Amino acid sequence: MQHSNLNANPLCGIHILKRLIPKVYIQKYGINNLWKYNLQGAWRLMYSIAGSEVDIITILLEWLPHKEYDCRFKY
């Protein structure tokens, strides 16, 4: 993974609509936004963004293979 992409631009991933955020992420991490970053080999990195206009924090939640990603999102 190219960490520099997320460091340079936390919005470079794909934003997941609020209504599609799996409840497990909300319950476990208390997030209100979710982003997906596609990794090599069909892996997915799930992350959230917190902070302010001055200090943006990227919170890495988990990375998982495509099959587990499909199960998590009920595709």
Backbone as a printed PyTorch tensor [residue, N CA C, xyz], in Angstrom:
tensor([[[  0.8290,  -1.1870,   0.0000],
         [  0.0000,   0.0000,   0.0000],
         [  0.8680,   1.2420,   0.0000]],

        [[  0.4120,   2.2410,  -0.6390],
         [  1.1370,   3.5020,  -0.6580],
         [  0.5480,   4.4030,   0.4240]],

        [[  1.1620,   4.3540,   1.6200],
         [  0.6680,   5.1600,   2.7370],
         [  0.6690,   6.6390,   2.3970]],

        [[  1.5680,   7.0400,   1.5230],
         [  1.6660,   8.4570,   1.1970],
         [  0.3760,   8.9800,   0.5810]],

        [[ -0.3980,   8.1290,  -0.0840],
         [ -1.6690,   8.5730,  -0.6480],
         [ -2.6100,   9.0500,   0.4540]],

        [[ -2.7640,   8.2570,   1.4990],
         [ -3.6390,   8.6510,   2.6080],
         [ -3.0490,   9.7990,   3.4070]],

        [[ -1.7360,   9.8130,   3.5740],
         [ -1.0960,  10.9130,   4.2960],
         [ -1.2870,  12.2280,   3.5630]],

        [[ -1.1380,  12.1960,   2.2610],
         [ -1.2560,  13.4160,   1.4640],
         [ -2.7050,  13.8550,   1.2930]],

        [[ -3.6090,  12.8730,   1.1620],
         [ -5.0050,  13.1950,   0.9130],
         [ -5.9090,  12.1360,   1.5360]],

        [[ -6.3760,  12.3450,   2.7570],
         [ -7.2340,  11.3660,   3.4050],
         [ -8.5340,  11.0910,   2.6390]],

        [[ -8.9010,  11.9780,   1.7310],
         [-10.1250,  11.8140,   0.9580],
         [ -9.9050,  11.0320,  -0.3350]],

        [[ -8.7250,  10.4320,  -0.5010],
         [ -8.4160,   9.7360,  -1.7510],
         [ -9.1480,   8.4090,  -1.8870]],

        [[ -9.7050,   7.8890,  -0.7950],
         [-10.4530,   6.6370,  -0.8570],
         [-11.8650,   6.8630,  -1.3640]],

        [[-12.6540,   5.8240,  -1.2690],
         [-14.0510,   5.8760,  -1.7010],
         [-14.9200,   6.0440,  -0.4580]],

        [[-15.7120,   7.1040,  -0.4510],
         [-16.5660,   7.3970,   0.6980],
         [-17.7580,   6.4390,   0.7020]],

        [[-18.0080,   5.8090,   1.8410],
         [-19.1470,   4.9060,   2.0120],
         [-20.3130,   5.7210,   2.5720]],

        [[-21.4620,   5.6190,   1.9260],
         [-22.6380,   6.3420,   2.4110],
         [-22.9630,   5.9250,   3.8410]],

        [[-23.4330,   6.8830,   4.6320],
         [-23.7130,   6.6440,   6.0490],
         [-24.6660,   5.4660,   6.2530]],

        [[-25.6740,   5.3680,   5.4190],
         [-26.6630,   4.2990,   5.5750],
         [-26.0870,   2.9280,   5.2570]],

        [[-24.9170,   2.8780,   4.6040],
         [-24.2960,   1.6120,   4.2430],
         [-23.1640,   1.1900,   5.1900]],

        [[-22.8620,   2.0310,   6.1860],
         [-21.8010,   1.6870,   7.1370],
         [-22.2640,   0.5000,   7.9750]],

        [[-21.5140,  -0.6020,   7.9700],
         [-21.8920,  -1.7470,   8.8080],
         [-21.9630,  -1.3520,  10.2830]],

        [[-22.9970,  -1.8410,  10.9580],
         [-23.2210,  -1.4980,  12.3630],
         [-22.0310,  -1.8720,  13.2430]],

        [[-21.3060,  -2.9180,  12.8600],
         [-20.1550,  -3.3460,  13.6660],
         [-19.1230,  -2.2260,  13.7920]],

        [[-18.9320,  -1.4400,  12.7350],
         [-17.9810,  -0.3280,  12.8000],
         [-18.4870,   0.7790,  13.7230]],

        [[-19.7670,   1.0560,  13.6540],
         [-20.3490,   2.1120,  14.5010],
         [-20.2840,   1.6950,  15.9660]],

        [[-20.6440,   0.4370,  16.2550],
         [-20.6470,  -0.0490,  17.6350],
         [-19.2330,  -0.1750,  18.1960]],

        [[-18.3260,  -0.7070,  17.4050],
         [-16.9670,  -0.9680,  17.8970],
         [-16.1110,   0.2910,  17.9790]],

        [[-16.2410,   1.1810,  16.9940],
         [-15.3540,   2.3410,  16.9090],
         [-16.0540,   3.6850,  17.1210]],

        [[-17.3810,   3.7060,  17.1380],
         [-18.1090,   4.9540,  17.3370],
         [-17.9190,   5.9570,  16.2110]],

        [[-17.7370,   5.4590,  14.9810],
         [-17.4810,   6.3540,  13.8480],
         [-18.7820,   6.8800,  13.2480]],

        [[-18.6700,   7.9840,  12.5120],
         [-19.8200,   8.5090,  11.7750],
         [-19.4950,   8.6970,  10.2950]],

        [[-18.3040,   8.2230,   9.8760],
         [-17.9510,   8.2450,   8.4570],
         [-17.0370,   7.0560,   8.1890]],

        [[-17.0870,   6.5560,   6.9630],
         [-16.2890,   5.3960,   6.6010],
         [-15.7950,   5.5580,   5.1750]],

        [[-14.5500,   5.1560,   4.9790],
         [-13.9020,   5.2450,   3.6800],
         [-13.2640,   3.9090,   3.3420]],

        [[-13.1850,   3.6100,   2.0470],
         [-12.5580,   2.3800,   1.5730],
         [-11.4190,   2.7410,   0.6370]],

        [[-10.2930,   2.0760,   0.8360],
         [ -9.1350,   2.2700,  -0.0370],
         [ -8.7950,   0.8950,  -0.6210]],

        [[ -8.8170,   0.7870,  -1.9400],
         [ -8.5250,  -0.4770,  -2.5950],
         [ -7.0220,  -0.7310,  -2.6010]],

        [[ -6.6490,  -1.9000,  -2.0960],
         [ -5.2530,  -2.3100,  -2.0510],
         [ -4.9900,  -3.3490,  -3.1390]],

        [[ -3.7400,  -3.6710,  -3.3420],
         [ -3.3720,  -4.6980,  -4.3150],
         [ -3.9020,  -6.0480,  -3.8720]],

        [[ -4.1080,  -6.9270,  -4.8350],
         [ -4.5410,  -8.2770,  -4.5300],
         [ -5.9730,  -8.3540,  -4.0310]],

        [[ -6.8020,  -7.4100,  -4.3920],
         [ -8.2310,  -7.3720,  -4.0220],
         [ -8.4590,  -7.2200,  -2.5160]],

        [[ -7.5130,  -6.6450,  -1.7990],
         [ -7.6980,  -6.3350,  -0.3750],
         [ -8.3190,  -4.9490,  -0.2470]],

        [[ -9.0100,  -4.7180,   0.8460],
         [ -9.6570,  -3.4330,   1.1080],
         [ -9.2050,  -2.9070,   2.4690]],

        [[ -8.8940,  -1.6310,   2.5160],
         [ -8.5570,  -0.9580,   3.7660],
         [ -9.7450,  -0.0840,   4.1410]],

        [[-10.2730,  -0.2930,   5.3270],
         [-11.3950,   0.4940,   5.8130],
         [-10.8610,   1.5090,   6.8190]],

        [[-11.2460,   2.7590,   6.6480],
         [-10.7580,   3.8020,   7.5460],
         [-11.7950,   4.8870,   7.7520]],

        [[-11.5800,   5.6810,   8.7740],
         [-12.4480,   6.7930,   9.0990],
         [-11.5870,   8.0470,   9.2170]],

        [[-12.2180,   9.1940,   9.1320],
         [-11.5040,  10.4710,   9.2250],
         [-12.0870,  11.2590,  10.3980]],

        [[-11.1960,  11.8080,  11.2300],
         [-11.6110,  12.6310,  12.3640],
         [-10.7420,  13.8750,  12.4040]],

        [[-11.1110,  14.8190,  13.2420],
         [-10.3050,  16.0250,  13.4110],
         [-11.0330,  17.2740,  12.9800]],

        [[-10.2350,  18.2650,  12.6200],
         [-10.7700,  19.5620,  12.2130],
         [-10.1440,  19.9680,  10.8870]],

        [[-10.4270,  21.1720,  10.4450],
         [ -9.8370,  21.6700,   9.2030],
         [ -8.3160,  21.7750,   9.3130]],

        [[ -7.8200,  21.9820,  10.5100],
         [ -6.3810,  22.1430,  10.7320],
         [ -5.6960,  20.7900,  10.9400]],

        [[ -6.2700,  19.9560,  11.7920],
         [ -5.6890,  18.6540,  12.1220],
         [ -6.6290,  17.5440,  11.6630]],

        [[ -6.2320,  16.8320,  10.6210],
         [ -7.0180,  15.7150,  10.1040],
         [ -6.3320,  14.4220,  10.5160]],

        [[ -7.1160,  13.5150,  11.0870],
         [ -6.5890,  12.2320,  11.5460],
         [ -7.2530,  11.1250,  10.7380]],

        [[ -6.4430,  10.2590,  10.1450],
         [ -6.9470,   9.0930,   9.4460],
         [ -6.8620,   7.9110,  10.4030]],

        [[ -7.9870,   7.2700,  10.6580],
         [ -8.0580,   6.1570,  11.5980],
         [ -8.2270,   4.8650,  10.8100]],

        [[ -7.1900,   4.0360,  10.7920],
         [ -7.2500,   2.7710,  10.0830],
         [ -8.0130,   1.7730,  10.9480]],

        [[ -9.1060,   1.2370,  10.4290],
         [ -9.9450,   0.3240,  11.1900],
         [ -9.5580,  -1.1310,  10.9460]],

        [[ -9.4800,  -1.5230,   9.6870],
         [ -9.0830,  -2.8850,   9.3490],
         [ -8.8100,  -2.9890,   7.8610]],

        [[ -8.0560,  -4.0220,   7.5000],
         [ -7.9050,  -4.3670,   6.1020],
         [ -8.3420,  -5.8040,   5.9590]],

        [[ -9.0280,  -6.0850,   4.8710],
         [ -9.5840,  -7.4070,   4.7090],
         [ -9.6340,  -7.8000,   3.2450]],

        [[ -9.5930,  -9.1210,   2.9600],
         [ -9.6770,  -9.5650,   1.5800],
         [-11.0680,  -9.2970,   1.0110]],

        [[-11.1560,  -9.2780,  -0.2960],
         [-12.3980,  -8.9150,  -0.9710],
         [-13.5710,  -9.7840,  -0.5150]],

        [[-13.3590, -11.0790,  -0.3160],
         [-14.4410, -11.9750,   0.0900],
         [-15.0140, -11.5680,   1.4560]],

        [[-14.1450, -11.2590,   2.4010],
         [-14.6060, -10.8100,   3.7240],
         [-15.2760,  -9.4460,   3.6360]],

        [[-14.7450,  -8.5840,   2.7660],
         [-15.3530,  -7.2670,   2.5300],
         [-16.7850,  -7.4440,   2.0360]],

        [[-16.9680,  -8.3390,   1.0630],
         [-18.3160,  -8.6040,   0.5400],
         [-19.2560,  -9.0830,   1.6430]],

        [[-18.7660,  -9.9670,   2.5150],
         [-19.5820, -10.4630,   3.6320],
         [-19.9210,  -9.3480,   4.6110]],

        [[-18.9290,  -8.5150,   4.9280],
         [-19.1290,  -7.4180,   5.8910],
         [-20.2050,  -6.4510,   5.4010]],

        [[-20.2080,  -6.2030,   4.0820],
         [-21.1660,  -5.2450,   3.5060],
         [-22.3970,  -5.9230,   2.9140]],

        [[-22.4900,  -7.2510,   3.1110],
         [-23.6460,  -8.0370,   2.6560],
         [-23.9100,  -7.8880,   1.1650]],

        [[-22.8370,  -7.9780,   0.3770],
         [-22.9730,  -7.9380,  -1.0960],
         [-23.2270,  -9.3240,  -1.6180]]])
